[in-house]
Amino acid sequence: MHLGSLKVFCDVVRQRSFSQAALTNEITQSAASQIVSQLEKRIEVQLIDRSTRPLQITPLGQAFYEGCKALLEQYAELEASIRSAQTQLAGTVEVAAIYSVGLSDMGHYVERFQAEQPGVKVHVEYLHPDRVYERVLTGTADLGLVSFPRRTAKLDTWPWRDEDMVVVCSPRHPLAQNVAVPIAHLEGQKFVHFDRNLEIRKQVDRFLREHDVSVEVAAEFDNIENIKQAVGVGAGIALLPQPTLRREVRARTLVALPLYNCKLTRPLGIIHRRRQRLSAAARCFLDLLLQNGQGGNGDGKAAAHNHHPHKDGNHRGPKTGLSKRTVES
């Protein structure tokens, strides 16, 4: 069985698409489909359910995928160690991240890592929070970047950084003249909110209730980019993480104002499926993220953690501090 065939199969599973896997491997869609069919014929097991869109992996296909992925990672590391007197990392690190982590933030980390480890590719996919968890739990992503990470028996989690939530409005809004905004000044304001099924919505609503503030929900969205666009055209104000507003604040299309005399923060965390072996490349990229996790508003301080992220595969890492109200998006 050729290692290239196993790689094509793993790419089909990760991307849930024969056509995308074909592009990744520079072959035709028909060839990718035939490779998977030949694997299924060889081991006499259906690996992919082709009747759904996107494609779904069967339970036995999931087990086969995990074994193939580990085998490919081990081979890449072995090949690199043979080629060089000093072992070089090799392979691909698959990262699933929520949209609001930001292309610029992750692009900085990826560029730095790949400059240090030229034999490693880092692939980052931006997804809805539920899809991030799905990718990590199915093993199609090595690491996930989420806010307010859920703590379950199936996941290891590490705190990464905390982000202050700020009041966001159009430059033409009356609040834009303030230096900071007392929470009471949000009373009765038209508000561009997150969808009700997101944790951030529940946490922001709880924060407003605790301060006896009622807002008029004018629109709801499931991602920060749409909220920013709605605020920019004057649909209302919002509460958003400050780092997600850098571009708009520089361009003066939005105004970001700190809350006065109260605080609301959003924690970002890194998740990994418990008891799934991390490749050496993935462990190294995780170390880079943890060592450079920014505290608060991005002051460049390393995220606090008092454990080694891969010394004990069953270790969850310290809990994110919740002394301040924390939220997810």
HELIX and SHEET records of a PDB file:
HELIX    1   1 LEU A    3  GLN A   15  1                                  13    
HELIX    2   2 PHE A   18  ASN A   25  1                                   8    
HELIX    3   3 GLN A   29  ILE A   43  1                                  15    
HELIX    4   4 PRO A   59  ARG A   83  1                                  25    
HELIX    5   5 TYR A   99  VAL A  101  5                                   3    
HELIX    6   6 LEU A  103  GLU A  116  1                                  14    
HELIX    7   7 PRO A  129  THR A  138  1                                  10    
HELIX    8   8 PRO A  174  GLN A  177  5                                   4    
HELIX    9   9 ILE A  183  LEU A  186  5                                   4    
HELIX   10  10 GLU A  199  GLU A  210  1                                  12    
HELIX   11  11 ILE A  224  GLY A  232  1                                   9    
HELIX   12  12 GLN A  242  LEU A  245  5                                   4    
HELIX   13  13 ARG A  246  ALA A  251  1                                   6    
HELIX   14  14 ALA A  280  GLN A  291  1                                  12    
SHEET    1   A 2 ILE A  48  ASP A  49  0                                        
SHEET    2   A 2 GLN A  56  ILE A  57 -1                                        
SHEET    1   B 6 VAL A 120  LEU A 127  0                                        
SHEET    2   B 6 GLY A  91  ILE A  98  1                                        
SHEET    3   B 6 LEU A 143  SER A 147  1                                        
SHEET    4   B 6 LEU A 264  ARG A 273 -1                                        
SHEET    5   B 6 LEU A 155  CYS A 169 -1                                        
SHEET    6   B 6 ALA A 238  PRO A 241 -1                                        
SHEET    1   C 5 VAL A 120  LEU A 127  0                                        
SHEET    2   C 5 GLY A  91  ILE A  98  1                                        
SHEET    3   C 5 LEU A 143  SER A 147  1                                        
SHEET    4   C 5 LEU A 264  ARG A 273 -1                                        
SHEET    5   C 5 ARG A 325  THR A 326  1                                        
SHEET    1   D 6 VAL A 120  LEU A 127  0                                        
SHEET    2   D 6 GLY A  91  ILE A  98  1                                        
SHEET    3   D 6 LEU A 143  SER A 147  1                                        
SHEET    4   D 6 LEU A 264  ARG A 273 -1                                        
SHEET    5   D 6 LEU A 155  CYS A 169 -1                                        
SHEET    6   D 6 VAL A 255  LEU A 257 -1                                        
SHEET    1   E 2 VAL A 181  PRO A 182  0                                        
SHEET    2   E 2 LEU A 259  TYR A 260  1                                        
SHEET    1   F 2 LYS A 190  PHE A 194  0                                        
SHEET    2   F 2 GLU A 216  PHE A 221  1                                        
END                                                                             
